[in-house]
Amino acid sequence: MELAVLKYIAAGLGAGLVVIGAGFGLGKIGTAALEGTARQPEAGGDLRTTMIIIAALLEGAAMLGLVICLLTMVM
């Protein structure tokens, strides 16, 4: 195979893994926040705030991974 074809395959696989990992991480964050709120309802606001901050950081890392995967095709 040519190098250009392998770059496209690697970028596609990398982007897919990034999206799957981000989805799994967001699911774990949501599950933990809901369980924490169910156990201690008065801490729901603090848990929600922490969950949103962590989710934003996770999405930022996922976007960085996607950009890196897409840049491999250009170089």
Phi and psi in degrees as GROMACS dihedral restraints (atoms count N, CA, C in turn):
[ dihedral_restraints ]
;  ai    aj    ak    al  type     phi  dphi    fc
    3     4     5     6     1   -78.5    20    10
    4     5     6     7     1   159.8    20    10
    6     7     8     9     1   -64.8    20    10
    7     8     9    10     1   -34.6    20    10
    9    10    11    12     1   -64.3    20    10
   10    11    12    13     1   -39.0    20    10
   12    13    14    15     1   -66.9    20    10
   13    14    15    16     1   -41.8    20    10
   15    16    17    18     1   -64.8    20    10
   16    17    18    19     1   -34.0    20    10
   18    19    20    21     1   -64.8    20    10
   19    20    21    22     1   -41.0    20    10
   21    22    23    24     1   -65.7    20    10
   22    23    24    25     1   -40.7    20    10
   24    25    26    27     1   -65.3    20    10
   25    26    27    28     1   -45.2    20    10
   27    28    29    30     1   -63.9    20    10
   28    29    30    31     1   -40.3    20    10
   30    31    32    33     1   -65.5    20    10
   31    32    33    34     1   -40.4    20    10
   33    34    35    36     1   -65.6    20    10
   34    35    36    37     1   -44.3    20    10
   36    37    38    39     1   -65.9    20    10
   37    38    39    40     1   -41.2    20    10
   39    40    41    42     1   -63.9    20    10
   40    41    42    43     1   -43.4    20    10
   42    43    44    45     1   -64.5    20    10
   43    44    45    46     1   -39.8    20    10
   45    46    47    48     1   -63.0    20    10
   46    47    48    49     1   -42.8    20    10
   48    49    50    51     1   -65.8    20    10
   49    50    51    52     1   -37.2    20    10
   51    52    53    54     1   -63.0    20    10
   52    53    54    55     1   -44.9    20    10
   54    55    56    57     1   -66.6    20    10
   55    56    57    58     1   -41.6    20    10
   57    58    59    60     1   -63.9    20    10
   58    59    60    61     1   -44.0    20    10
   60    61    62    63     1   -63.6    20    10
   61    62    63    64     1   -41.1    20    10
   63    64    65    66     1   -66.2    20    10
   64    65    66    67     1   -41.2    20    10
   66    67    68    69     1   -63.6    20    10
   67    68    69    70     1   -41.8    20    10
   69    70    71    72     1   -63.4    20    10
   70    71    72    73     1   -43.7    20    10
   72    73    74    75     1   -64.0    20    10
   73    74    75    76     1   -42.0    20    10
   75    76    77    78     1   -64.8    20    10
   76    77    78    79     1   -36.7    20    10
   78    79    80    81     1   -64.0    20    10
   79    80    81    82     1   -42.0    20    10
   81    82    83    84     1   -65.6    20    10
   82    83    84    85     1   -39.3    20    10
   84    85    86    87     1   -63.3    20    10
   85    86    87    88     1   -46.4    20    10
   87    88    89    90     1   -63.1    20    10
   88    89    90    91     1   -41.8    20    10
   90    91    92    93     1   -62.4    20    10
   91    92    93    94     1   -45.1    20    10
   93    94    95    96     1   -65.5    20    10
   94    95    96    97     1   -38.8    20    10
   96    97    98    99     1   -67.1    20    10
   97    98    99   100     1   -41.7    20    10
   99   100   101   102     1   -65.9    20    10
  100   101   102   103     1   -40.3    20    10
  102   103   104   105     1   -65.4    20    10
  103   104   105   106     1   -39.8    20    10
  105   106   107   108     1   -65.8    20    10
  106   107   108   109     1   -38.8    20    10
  108   109   110   111     1   -69.0    20    10
  109   110   111   112     1   -35.8    20    10
  111   112   113   114     1   -67.1    20    10
  112   113   114   115     1   -34.4    20    10
  114   115   116   117     1   -79.4    20    10
  115   116   117   118     1   -33.5    20    10
  117   118   119   120     1  -140.2    20    10
  118   119   120   121     1    83.5    20    10
  120   121   122   123     1   -60.7    20    10
  121   122   123   124     1   -29.4    20    10
  123   124   125   126     1   -70.3    20    10
  124   125   126   127     1   -16.1    20    10
  126   127   128   129     1   -96.7    20    10
  127   128   129   130     1    12.3    20    10
  129   130   131   132     1   -60.9    20    10
  130   131   132   133     1   -40.9    20    10
  132   133   134   135     1   -64.6    20    10
  133   134   135   136     1   -43.8    20    10
  135   136   137   138     1   -65.6    20    10
  136   137   138   139     1   -40.3    20    10
  138   139   140   141     1   -65.2    20    10
  139   140   141   142     1   -39.2    20    10
  141   142   143   144     1   -64.0    20    10
  142   143   144   145     1   -43.7    20    10
  144   145   146   147     1   -61.9    20    10
  145   146   147   148     1   -45.5    20    10
  147   148   149   150     1   -63.7    20    10
  148   149   150   151     1   -39.8    20    10
  150   151   152   153     1   -62.8    20    10
  151   152   153   154     1   -42.2    20    10
  153   154   155   156     1   -66.4    20    10
  154   155   156   157     1   -40.0    20    10
  156   157   158   159     1   -64.1    20    10
  157   158   159   160     1   -45.9    20    10
  159   160   161   162     1   -65.8    20    10
  160   161   162   163     1   -39.6    20    10
  162   163   164   165     1   -64.1    20    10
  163   164   165   166     1   -38.5    20    10
  165   166   167   168     1   -65.6    20    10
  166   167   168   169     1   -41.1    20    10
  168   169   170   171     1   -64.8    20    10
  169   170   171   172     1   -39.5    20    10
  171   172   173   174     1   -64.9    20    10
  172   173   174   175     1   -42.8    20    10
  174   175   176   177     1   -64.5    20    10
  175   176   177   178     1   -37.2    20    10
  177   178   179   180     1   -62.8    20    10
  178   179   180   181     1   -43.1    20    10
  180   181   182   183     1   -66.1    20    10
  181   182   183   184     1   -36.6    20    10
  183   184   185   186     1   -66.8    20    10
  184   185   186   187     1   -40.8    20    10
  186   187   188   189     1   -64.4    20    10
  187   188   189   190     1   -39.4    20    10
  189   190   191   192     1   -61.9    20    10
  190   191   192   193     1   -43.2    20    10
  192   193   194   195     1   -62.3    20    10
  193   194   195   196     1   -40.6    20    10
  195   196   197   198     1   -65.6    20    10
  196   197   198   199     1   -40.0    20    10
  198   199   200   201     1   -64.7    20    10
  199   200   201   202     1   -40.9    20    10
  201   202   203   204     1   -63.3    20    10
  202   203   204   205     1   -41.7    20    10
  204   205   206   207     1   -62.8    20    10
  205   206   207   208     1   -41.7    20    10
  207   208   209   210     1   -72.7    20    10
  208   209   210   211     1   -30.9    20    10
  210   211   212   213     1   -70.9    20    10
  211   212   213   214     1   -23.0    20    10
  213   214   215   216     1   -66.4    20    10
  214   215   216   217     1   -26.9    20    10
  216   217   218   219     1   -72.7    20    10
  217   218   219   220     1   -30.9    20    10
  219   220   221   222     1   -76.5    20    10
  220   221   222   223     1   -38.7    20    10
